[in-house]
Each structure stands twice: as C-alpha cells, then as structure tokens.
C-alpha cells in the first residue's frame, strides 16, 4: 500500500538585491572595503555575483538610501564615511536577525505562559526560593547597567524562566524552552545582547518579570499565565518598534 507523500514547506529565499547589499555591507564591516574606496562597476559586480545588472543597480540603490554609499556623477559609487550613514534604516541582514528573534519570542510567549501557569500550581518551596534568587540576580545586574552587567542581566533572565519551566514538572515544556534558549545562545547571542542593552533594562521591564514572580509566589495559575504572556508580548513589541536594531 502506498503511503501519501509528505513534503516540508520550502523556505522563501531573500531577494537577490538584498543578498548583494548584505554581502557588500559585510565587506565594509570586515574592512575589506573602507570609507573612500570606490565600488567596482556595475558590470564587474554583475560578473562577480553572477546576477543581472538590474539586481546590482537595485542593491546599490538600497545601500545609497542607507547612506552606505556615496554616488558621484560620471565617476561611480564610493564607500561613505560612517557618520554619514542613516540611523533610521535597517540592513537586510538585520531585518532577518530581528525576524528570527521576534519569531522565537512569539513561540516563547505561548510556551512560557503555559509553563508558568503550571509552575504556579506545582512549584515546591525549594523551587520558589531558586526562582526568587534568579530574580534578585536580574535586579542586581539591572542596577549595574548594560555597560557593566549586560551578560549577567541576560543570563539571569534566562535562568529565571528556565527555573520556572522546571517547576512546571512537565518535561515537554522544558524541552521546547531549552530548544529556544539553545537557538539564542548558538545563533543569536550577539543580537540578543544588543537588543537587551537597548530596550530590556529599567524598572518598567523589571516590573514585568516581578509580576510573573508574584503570581508564582501566590500560586495563582491564571495570573501567572497572563503575566508571562504580557511579558513576552511586550518584549516582542519593543523589538519590532526599534528603528536602530543592528
């Protein structure tokens, strides 16, 4: 008997102009191209990338709009000085990184809300004590600020929610949260830290985490669910709203 074929959805590739623009940007970031250097001609770039000149032209337009390139009529395009670049545009590569983090936060929202609700019901006194200590580590790092304690602040937050998940007494929640955290640590650590420095410090942010802690202390299942969902939804919204993400 023949079984029905199963196919996975094919991921959509990024547009070619975005790929070209991102590659040129990486060459600038790695100092292969420096401010004042002339960019190769459209014909040469077309041959090197193996794409049509129209693709190169659009990629150059993107970089000009970002302030990465200066155009000189009749001469060509040159790498712009850093101070001339726009602070209000995000490169294609940054859009992709931000999208990945937002998607992980969206996944984390539902999963962590469920884990927190169970933890409020199931946690032991010893587990609550460990969760409270992790929260205090967050508070201490927040007081020191992003310049002094950025990694401590991020790692203590990850620990806080990892301990809450463990207190849910559901290994499936632990597996999913562990997968999310592993993805962050392996692939998005740098961007995650930068985002935390820009938008995840301060009393308002701590208040979101404290609401989660209070609900678990009170063993209020539904408040724990709502407080956790609110926390991660707010984090995702702040990230989406940022115009300087890099």
C-alpha positions in Angstrom: 0.0 0.0 0.0 1.4 3.4 -1.0 1.6 6.0 1.8 0.9 9.6 0.9 4.0 11.7 0.2 4.8 14.3 2.8 6.7 17.5 1.8 8.1 20.3 4.0 7.3 23.8 3.1 10.2 25.4 1.2 11.6 28.5 2.9 11.4 31.6 0.8 14.9 32.9 -0.1 15.8 36.5 0.3 15.6 38.8 -2.7 18.8 38.9 -4.8 19.3 42.7 -4.3 19.0 42.2 -0.6 21.6 39.4 -0.7 24.0 41.5 -2.8 23.5 44.5 -0.5 24.1 42.4 2.6 27.3 40.9 1.1 28.7 44.4 0.3 27.8 45.5 3.8 29.7 42.6 5.3 32.7 43.5 3.2 32.6 47.0 4.7 32.1 45.7 8.2 35.1 43.4 7.8 37.2 46.3 6.5 37.7 44.7 3.1 36.1 47.9 1.8 36.9 51.2 3.6 35.4 54.7 3.6 36.5 56.4 0.4 37.1 53.2 -1.6 35.4 53.1 -5.0 32.9 50.3 -5.5 33.6 48.1 -8.6 31.5 49.0 -11.7 28.0 47.5 -12.2 29.4 45.3 -15.0 32.2 43.9 -12.7 29.8 43.4 -9.8 27.4 41.7 -12.1 30.0 39.2 -13.2 31.4 38.6 -9.7 27.9 37.9 -8.2 26.6 36.1 -11.3 23.5 38.2 -11.4 21.9 40.7 -13.8 22.9 44.4 -13.8 19.4 45.3 -12.7 20.0 43.3 -9.5 23.2 45.2 -8.8 21.6 48.5 -9.6 18.8 47.9 -7.0 21.3 46.7 -4.4 23.4 49.9 -4.9 20.2 51.9 -4.6 19.5 50.3 -1.2 23.0 51.0 0.0 22.8 54.6 -1.2 19.5 55.0 0.6 21.1 53.6 3.8 23.9 56.1 3.4 26.4 53.3 3.0 27.4 54.5 -0.5 28.0 58.0 -2.0 27.3 58.4 -5.7 29.5 60.8 -7.8 28.1 61.5 -11.2 30.2 60.2 -14.0 32.7 58.6 -11.6 30.9 55.9 -9.7 29.9 54.8 -6.1 32.2 55.2 -3.1 32.0 53.8 0.4 30.6 56.6 2.6 32.0 57.7 5.9 30.4 56.1 8.9 28.9 59.3 10.3 27.0 59.9 7.0 25.0 56.7 7.3 21.4 56.8 8.2 20.4 55.7 11.7 16.8 55.0 10.7 17.3 52.2 8.2 17.9 48.6 9.0 20.0 46.5 6.6 18.5 43.3 5.0 20.7 41.2 7.3 19.4 42.9 10.4 15.8 42.6 9.3 16.4 38.8 9.1 18.0 38.6 12.5 15.3 40.7 14.1 12.6 38.5 12.4 14.2 35.4 13.9 14.3 36.8 17.4 10.7 38.0 17.1 9.6 34.6 16.0 11.3 33.0 18.9 9.7 35.4 21.3 6.3 34.6 19.7 6.9 30.9 20.2 8.2 31.5 23.7 5.1 33.6 24.6 2.6 30.7 24.5 5.0 28.0 25.7 6.3 30.0 28.7 2.8 31.2 29.6 1.7 27.6 29.9 4.8 26.6 31.8 4.4 29.5 34.2 0.8 28.6 34.9 1.7 25.0 35.7 4.7 26.2 37.8 2.3 28.4 39.9 0.4 25.3 40.8 3.2 22.7 41.0 6.3 24.5 42.3 7.9 23.5 45.6 9.2 25.8 48.3 12.7 25.0 47.2 12.0 25.7 43.6 10.3 29.0 44.5 13.4 30.0 46.5 15.7 29.3 43.5 13.3 31.4 41.2 13.4 34.3 43.7 17.2 34.2 43.8 17.4 34.3 40.0 15.1 37.3 40.0 17.4 39.1 42.5 20.3 38.4 40.2 18.3 40.2 37.5 17.7 43.2 39.8 21.4 43.4 40.8 22.5 43.3 37.1 19.9 45.9 36.1 21.2 48.3 38.8 24.7 47.9 37.4 23.5 48.8 33.9 24.2 47.5 30.5 27.8 48.6 30.3 28.8 46.7 33.4 26.5 43.7 33.6 24.8 43.1 30.3 25.6 39.4 30.1 24.8 38.9 33.7 21.4 40.5 33.2 20.6 38.4 30.1 21.8 35.2 31.7 19.9 35.7 34.9 16.7 36.3 33.0 17.2 33.1 31.0 17.9 31.3 34.3 14.7 32.8 35.9 12.4 31.4 33.2 14.3 28.2 32.9 13.7 27.5 36.7 10.1 28.4 36.3 9.8 26.0 33.4 11.5 23.2 35.5 9.0 24.0 38.3 6.1 23.2 35.9 7.0 19.5 36.3 6.4 19.0 32.5 9.4 17.8 30.6 7.9 18.7 27.3 7.9 22.4 28.3 11.5 22.0 29.4 12.4 20.6 26.0 10.8 23.4 24.0 12.2 26.2 26.2 15.6 24.5 26.1 15.5 24.4 22.3 14.6 28.1 22.2 17.4 29.1 24.6 19.9 26.9 22.7 19.0 28.7 19.4 19.5 32.0 21.1 22.8 31.0 22.6 24.2 29.4 19.4 22.9 31.6 16.7 21.6 34.9 18.0 23.6 35.6 21.2 25.2 38.8 20.0 22.0 40.3 18.6 20.1 39.2 21.7 22.6 41.0 23.9 22.4 44.2 21.8 18.7 44.2 22.0 18.7 43.7 25.7 21.1 46.6 26.2 18.9 48.9 24.2 15.4 48.0 25.4 15.4 45.5 28.3 16.8 47.4 31.2 15.0 49.6 33.7 12.2 49.5 36.3 9.3 49.0 33.9 11.0 45.9 32.5 11.7 44.5 35.9 8.1 45.1 36.8 7.1 42.7 34.0 9.3 40.0 35.5 8.2 40.7 39.1 4.5 40.3 38.1 5.4 36.8 37.0 7.3 36.1 40.2 4.4 37.4 42.4 1.9 35.2 40.6 4.0 32.1 41.2 4.5 33.1 44.8 0.8 33.4 45.2 0.2 30.2 43.3 -2.3 32.0 41.0 -2.4 29.9 37.9 -4.3 32.3 35.6 -2.4 35.4 36.7 0.8 33.6 36.1 -0.3 32.8 32.6 -1.4 36.4 31.8 1.7 38.0 33.4 4.1 35.8 31.4 2.2 36.3 28.2 2.3 40.1 28.8 6.0 40.0 29.5 7.0 38.3 26.2 4.4 40.1 24.1 5.8 43.4 25.3 9.4 42.3 24.6 8.4 41.4 21.0 6.6 44.7 20.5 9.6 46.7 21.8 11.9 44.8 19.4 9.6 45.4 16.4 9.3 49.1 17.2 13.1 49.7 17.3 14.4 51.6 14.3 18.1 51.3 15.3 18.3 47.5 15.5 21.6 46.2 14.3 
